[in-house]
Amino acid sequence: MRGLARAGKRASEMAFNAGGGAVNWFPGHMAAASRAIRDRLKLADLVLEVRDARIPLSSANEDLQPVLASKRRILALNKKDLANPNIMNRWLHHFESCKQDCISINAHSTSSVSQLLGLVEFKLKEAISKEPTLLVMVVGVPNVGKSALINSIHRIVTSRFPVQDKNKRATVGPLPGVTQDIAGYKISSQPSIYVLDTPGVLVPSIPDMETGLKLALTGAVKDSVVGEERIAKYLLSLLNIRKTPLHWERLVYRREQFNEEAFNSNEKDYRDSPRRRRRPNNSDALYVQDMVMEVQRTLCSTFMDFADNTEDENELESLIDSQLVALRKDTSQTV
């Protein structure tokens, strides 16, 4: 993991130096939300701290940690389906060694969220006998999946017994900042248990540029805040330093073979139809799949043509510039 850490630091320095001006990580609404969260944390019987499984340290709100340390807490590493399972398991062992209740989840998976609910019930077992009404508070930085998790909890609980109007669900979106108010949802009647969804809040100042770029890359802040070029260069730096494009060569070849075999299938006919090419739907699964494969093919090709050393910062920057040019050309032709 030390090698990955060094690679990340190099990549972040190169990307941040790409320009884009000063970064405002802490918009105005976050200050008010942060104060409101702190006030309500005093009332919480249990805190569900949701982090991104891909960046379990960077996605922690360090300002809240002193308060959370004194509360019953479960650390939920969400988006485990997007994380490297080997690295994620090492993080789980790390948190367990620190005497921290930790579980990896996929907020969209019923079985995964059911496991989390079992842990919640276990942690609240002692409090249930003392309090008629219990409060579970969900906290985390923007876009780690807090609202998606609450919706899954709501769906699971209402399938067992009706506790409230099924339409009262948290708003979920792909961009950070969708939830800007604290909202409560009843998930149990006996005993009465409420879950509070809270806005995603960052710390007023990000401790280092690598943490900031990780948060941007995983969607905790909007691309426009950091700068799209910075984020793109950071991602390409990481991929090239780790030589990831080389691992895509066989994968791209297999996908191309599959597409050839499926040429006459209905899906292939639709994908290649003139109507589809004229008006691609960016949310269409096949279109996205095509775009991902095109990006992988381009990065693989440019990396294999690269004869210099990625350890040299100037040569690495030259490779990234050539990749960006190739990607812009390919995507403009695809769209």
Phi, psi and omega per residue, in radians:
M1 nan -0.393 3.116
R2 -1.157 -0.651 3.114
G3 -1.092 -0.718 3.105
L4 -1.139 -0.645 3.141
A5 -1.129 -0.747 3.118
R6 -1.121 -0.711 3.127
A7 -1.098 -0.725 3.140
G8 -1.110 -0.689 -3.141
K9 -1.153 -0.771 3.104
R10 -1.057 -0.787 -3.100
A11 -1.113 -0.714 -3.105
S12 -1.182 -0.694 3.133
E13 -1.106 -0.730 -3.137
M14 -1.166 -0.767 -3.099
A15 -1.175 -0.740 -3.090
F16 -1.184 -0.572 3.116
N17 -1.287 -0.106 3.126
A18 -1.193 -0.242 3.097
G19 1.772 -3.110 -3.135
G20 2.173 -0.023 3.074
G21 1.416 -3.139 -3.123
A22 -1.190 2.634 -3.085
V23 -1.923 2.213 3.054
N24 -1.691 1.710 -3.070
W25 -1.375 -0.316 -2.905
F26 -2.165 1.371 3.129
P27 -1.092 2.833 -2.998
G28 -0.955 -0.728 -3.058
H29 -1.135 -0.388 -3.111
M30 -1.225 -0.558 -3.140
A31 -1.107 -0.807 3.127
A32 -1.153 -0.725 3.141
A33 -1.118 -0.682 -3.137
S34 -1.091 -0.725 3.112
R35 -1.135 -0.732 -3.133
A36 -1.131 -0.685 3.127
I37 -1.119 -0.770 3.139
R38 -1.062 -0.709 -3.141
D39 -1.106 -0.733 -3.082
R40 -1.377 -0.402 3.098
L41 -1.052 -0.511 3.134
K42 -1.099 -0.472 -3.082
L43 -1.626 -0.197 -3.023
A44 -1.278 2.360 3.042
D45 -1.490 -0.414 3.119
L46 -2.668 2.436 3.097
V47 -1.984 2.216 2.988
L48 -1.722 1.846 3.103
E49 -1.640 1.964 -3.102
V50 -1.649 2.234 3.061
R51 -2.198 2.879 3.086
D52 -1.451 2.152 -3.085
A53 -1.072 -0.379 -3.133
R54 -1.366 -0.485 -3.128
I55 -2.397 1.178 -3.007
P56 -1.125 -0.394 3.082
L57 -1.582 -0.796 -3.100
S58 -1.143 -0.478 -3.103
S59 -1.572 0.232 3.043
A60 -1.548 2.432 3.016
N61 -1.536 1.759 -3.033
E62 -1.118 -0.490 -3.139
D63 -1.131 -0.502 -3.109
L64 -1.550 -0.238 -3.024
Q65 -1.025 -0.734 3.116
P66 -1.052 -0.640 3.123
V67 -1.264 -0.743 -3.094
L68 -1.159 -0.501 -3.093
A69 -1.081 -0.442 -3.108
S70 -1.658 0.052 -3.091
K71 -1.919 2.770 2.892
R72 -1.106 2.247 -3.035
R73 -2.497 2.491 2.969
I74 -2.123 2.251 3.089
L75 -1.652 1.994 -3.117
A76 -1.861 1.960 3.108
L77 -1.540 1.723 -3.056
N78 -1.504 2.863 -3.124
K79 1.186 0.654 -3.135
K80 -1.112 -0.402 3.117
D81 -1.207 -0.291 3.126
L82 -1.758 -0.124 -3.059
A83 -1.685 2.728 3.024
N84 -1.209 2.045 -3.035
P85 -1.062 -0.625 -3.133
N86 -1.164 -0.801 3.133
I87 -1.167 -0.695 -3.131
M88 -1.103 -0.705 3.116
N89 -1.106 -0.604 3.083
R90 -1.140 -0.655 3.095
W91 -1.176 -0.685 3.106
L92 -1.044 -0.769 3.103
H93 -1.112 -0.663 3.130
H94 -1.071 -0.847 -3.111
F95 -1.181 -0.640 3.097
E96 -1.123 -0.650 3.108
S97 -1.174 -0.373 3.085
C98 -1.598 0.247 3.121
K99 1.075 0.626 -3.137
Q100 -1.937 2.187 3.061
D101 -1.158 2.068 -3.032
C102 -2.437 2.441 3.126
I103 -2.529 2.450 3.063
S104 -1.621 2.402 -3.067
I105 -2.437 2.844 2.899
N106 -2.104 1.921 -3.013
A107 -1.069 -0.282 -3.140
H108 -1.689 0.018 -3.118
S109 -1.795 2.141 -3.130
T110 -1.079 -0.768 -3.116
S111 -1.139 -0.678 -3.139
S112 -1.145 -0.796 -3.130
V113 -1.220 -0.564 3.086
S114 -1.097 -0.676 3.069
Q115 -1.081 -0.723 3.108
L116 -1.102 -0.740 3.129
L117 -1.072 -0.635 3.079
G118 -1.074 -0.702 3.103
L119 -1.194 -0.658 3.098
V120 -1.067 -0.811 3.138
E121 -1.077 -0.675 3.122
F122 -1.131 -0.766 -3.114
K123 -1.186 -0.481 -3.107
L124 -1.627 -0.004 -3.033
K125 -0.956 -0.780 -3.118
E126 -1.207 -0.699 -3.088
A127 -1.236 -0.515 -3.098
I128 -1.033 -0.644 -3.107
S129 -1.310 -0.215 -3.063
K130 -1.909 -0.516 -3.031
E131 -2.084 2.355 3.109
P132 -1.278 -0.479 -3.129
T133 -2.299 2.297 -3.098
L134 -2.064 2.583 -3.104
L135 -2.152 2.134 3.051
V136 -1.874 2.199 -3.088
M137 -1.950 2.263 -3.137
V138 -1.792 2.111 -3.114
V139 -2.250 2.820 3.117
G140 2.837 2.912 3.098
V141 -1.240 2.942 -3.102
P142 -1.038 2.522 2.942
N143 1.123 0.503 3.040
V144 -1.606 -0.087 3.070
G145 1.814 0.451 -3.124
K146 -1.119 -0.856 -3.108
S147 -1.181 -0.651 3.082
A148 -1.090 -0.674 3.113
L149 -1.134 -0.781 -3.136
I150 -1.110 -0.687 3.101
N151 -1.091 -0.685 3.112
S152 -1.175 -0.723 3.078
I153 -1.053 -0.788 3.134
H154 -1.042 -0.764 -3.122
R155 -1.135 -0.747 -3.128
I156 -1.141 -0.789 -3.081
V157 -1.182 -0.745 -3.119
T158 -1.219 -0.349 3.059
S159 -1.310 -0.395 3.121
R160 -1.482 -0.799 3.100
F161 -2.795 2.440 -3.107
P162 -1.245 2.180 3.130
V163 -2.072 -0.351 3.134
Q164 -2.923 3.041 -3.128
D165 -1.006 2.233 -3.076
K166 -1.183 -0.269 -3.125
N167 -1.396 -0.239 -3.110
K168 -1.424 1.512 -3.094
R169 -2.232 2.804 -3.136
A170 -1.312 2.557 3.096
T171 -1.385 2.312 -3.098
V172 -2.136 2.418 3.095
G173 -2.625 2.833 -3.118
P174 -1.344 -0.241 -3.109
L175 -1.778 2.589 3.111
P176 -1.181 2.658 3.056
G177 1.591 0.220 3.138
V178 -1.159 -0.761 3.106
T179 -1.567 2.048 -3.138
Q180 -2.129 0.023 3.086
D181 -2.242 2.722 3.056
I182 -1.479 2.191 -3.087
A183 -2.248 2.480 -3.117
G184 -1.895 2.531 -3.127
Y185 -2.389 2.196 3.124
K186 -1.401 2.225 -3.105
I187 -2.040 -0.100 3.126
S188 -2.721 2.552 3.127
S189 -1.780 -0.592 -3.116
Q190 -2.303 1.648 -0.031
P191 -1.342 2.936 3.099
S192 -1.302 2.057 3.124
I193 -2.200 2.234 3.099
Y194 -1.996 2.535 3.042
V195 -1.983 2.300 3.083
L196 -1.815 2.123 3.014
D197 -1.579 2.367 -3.084
T198 -2.165 2.707 3.073
P199 -1.120 2.600 3.036
G200 -1.237 2.284 -3.080
V201 -2.266 2.259 3.041
L202 -1.613 2.971 3.022
V203 -1.355 2.687 -3.114
P204 -0.992 -0.594 3.110
S205 -2.378 2.241 3.120
I206 -1.284 2.299 -3.017
P207 -1.118 -0.554 -3.136
D208 -2.699 2.797 -3.047
M209 -1.131 -0.568 -3.136
E210 -1.131 -0.754 3.090
T211 -1.052 -0.775 3.132
G212 -1.064 -0.747 -3.131
L213 -1.230 -0.594 3.056
K214 -1.100 -0.753 3.113
L215 -1.110 -0.683 3.121
A216 -1.184 -0.729 -3.096
L217 -1.142 -0.571 -3.130
T218 -1.643 0.080 3.001
G219 1.601 0.216 3.136
A220 -1.277 -0.419 3.025
V221 -2.275 2.686 -3.117
K222 -1.159 2.555 -3.136
D223 -0.959 -0.676 -3.055
S224 -1.160 -0.407 -3.125
V225 -1.205 -0.763 -3.105
V226 -1.564 -0.609 -3.059
G227 1.940 2.149 -3.071
E228 -1.077 -0.639 -3.129
E229 -1.163 -0.696 3.096
R230 -1.042 -0.814 -3.100
I231 -1.128 -0.766 -3.134
A232 -1.080 -0.754 -3.129
K233 -1.195 -0.602 3.093
Y234 -1.125 -0.809 3.134
L235 -1.099 -0.800 -3.141
L236 -1.127 -0.641 3.096
S237 -1.066 -0.814 3.130
L238 -1.062 -0.825 -3.103
L239 -1.083 -0.758 -3.095
N240 -1.252 -0.713 3.132
I241 -1.094 -0.648 3.136
R242 -1.513 -0.023 3.137
K243 1.031 0.569 -3.132
T244 -1.063 -0.698 -3.115
P245 -0.984 -0.475 3.124
L246 -1.126 -0.532 -3.124
H247 -1.318 -0.231 -3.101
W248 -1.533 -0.224 -3.031
E249 -0.988 -0.902 -3.119
R250 -1.177 -0.653 -3.133
L251 -1.113 -0.782 3.124
V252 -1.095 -0.722 3.136
Y253 -1.070 -0.767 -3.141
R254 -1.116 -0.703 3.136
R255 -1.148 -0.687 3.110
E256 -1.115 -0.689 3.075
Q257 -1.081 -0.763 -3.141
F258 -1.083 -0.725 -3.135
N259 -1.119 -0.650 3.104
E260 -1.144 -0.727 3.139
E261 -1.182 -0.508 -3.102
A262 -1.670 0.274 -3.014
F263 -1.013 -0.663 -3.076
N264 -1.633 0.052 3.140
S265 -1.292 2.840 -3.135
N266 -1.077 -0.704 -3.125
E267 -1.121 -0.709 -3.129
K268 -1.203 -0.689 3.113
D269 -1.075 -0.729 3.134
Y270 -1.183 -0.700 -3.115
R271 -1.116 -0.612 -3.090
D272 -1.683 0.085 -3.095
S273 -1.191 2.577 3.133
P274 -1.000 -0.643 -3.131
R275 -1.086 -0.699 -3.126
R276 -1.183 -0.677 -3.118
R277 -1.197 -0.553 -3.121
R278 -1.254 -0.718 -3.048
R279 -2.287 1.283 3.141
P280 -1.152 2.465 3.068
N281 -1.702 1.955 -3.039
N282 -1.105 -0.307 3.130
S283 -1.640 -0.097 -3.125
D284 -1.198 2.290 -3.043
A285 -1.059 -0.718 -3.117
L286 -1.178 -0.693 3.130
Y287 -1.112 -0.800 3.126
V288 -1.083 -0.727 3.124
Q289 -1.054 -0.749 3.103
D290 -1.080 -0.749 -3.114
M291 -1.126 -0.740 3.132
V292 -1.080 -0.785 -3.128
M293 -1.130 -0.645 3.129
E294 -1.143 -0.719 3.110
V295 -1.124 -0.780 3.139
Q296 -1.102 -0.724 3.133
R297 -1.092 -0.769 -3.123
T298 -1.129 -0.805 -3.132
L299 -1.162 -0.662 3.104
C300 -1.101 -0.790 -3.116
S301 -1.127 -0.811 -3.118
T302 -1.175 -0.597 3.136
F303 -1.212 -0.707 -3.125
M304 -1.210 -0.498 3.101
D305 -1.381 -0.223 -3.090
F306 -1.365 2.084 -3.056
A307 -1.784 -0.069 -3.075
D308 -1.612 -2.918 -3.027
N309 -1.876 2.161 3.136
T310 -1.237 -0.220 3.085
E311 -1.278 -0.376 3.107
D312 -1.488 2.137 -3.028
E313 -1.092 -0.717 -3.133
N314 -1.148 -0.726 3.142
E315 -1.204 -0.656 3.094
L316 -1.119 -0.722 3.124
E317 -1.120 -0.645 3.091
S318 -1.109 -0.723 3.100
L319 -1.082 -0.781 -3.121
I320 -1.100 -0.736 3.114
D321 -1.063 -0.744 3.131
S322 -1.164 -0.610 3.107
Q323 -1.181 -0.708 3.119
L324 -1.109 -0.713 3.100
V325 -1.082 -0.802 -3.133
A326 -1.129 -0.696 -3.138
L327 -1.164 -0.726 3.121
R328 -1.093 -0.699 3.137
K329 -1.140 -0.810 -3.095
D330 -1.174 -0.758 -3.100
T331 -1.205 -0.589 3.108
S332 -1.161 -0.606 3.098
Q333 -1.261 -0.627 -3.127
T334 -1.193 -0.778 -3.126
V335 -1.291 nan nan
